[in-house]
Amino acid sequence: MRFLALFKKVIIELVCLSYILLFVYAATSKLIDYENFTVQLGQSPMLSALAEWIAPIILVSEFLLSILLLFPKYRLFALYAAFSLMVMFTTYISIILHYASYVPCSCGGILEKMGWSEHLYFNIFFILLAITGVLFYPPTQKSVI
């Protein structure tokens, strides 16, 4: 029984670390080339009118979730929020794949090199990671803040 609890704790730590690395890397890449990030968001048929407004929200969300994932008190809430953010990103990508002829990727760094299909699978993987983290969270600590 102790082994299972330790195993789950290690998995939760790895899930949180993966999300921290993803969000810090993605947000930093976007921040470094912020002008290009907002221009690419503006080229999206769905987001063009909202690009100036959405860009800072995405950056703040990614950095804030990275910080919250560091603290055990906020970790479950942050996992739910990371899951929600990734579902939104994945829904957007799915819509782009089915309805848009061309939209530049507004992701930063190495993530920008992925095609839309690869990005979809990448996001689904991170959605599954968040679900795993939430499911493995100890029942005694399952209050969201």
C-alpha positions, 0 to 999 in steps of 0.5 A: 500500500505504501508503494502505491501511495509513493508511486502516485505521489511521484507521478503527480510530481512528474505531471506537475513538473511537465506542465511547469516546463511546458508553460514556462517554456511556451510563455517565455518563447511567446514573451521573447517574440511578443509582437510576432505572437500577437500578429500570428494570433491576429491572423487567426480567422477566429481570434483576429478581433481579440488578439490584443486582448487574448495574448496577455491572458495566455501569457499570464495564465501560463506563467501563473499556472507554472507558479501555482503548480509549485505549491502543494496547496494550489496544485490540484486547482492548478491541475484542473486549470491546466487541464481546462487551458489545454482543452481550450487550446486543443479545441481551437486546434481541432477547429483550425484543422477542420475549417481553416485553410491556413493559420500560422502557429502562434506558439513559441520556440520549438512548439512552433515547428510542429504541424497542427496535427502533431500539436493536436496529439501533443495537447491530447497527451498533456490533457491525459497527463492532467487527468492522471495527476487529478485522479492520482491526487490523494482523496484526503487532499482533494479540495480545490483551494 
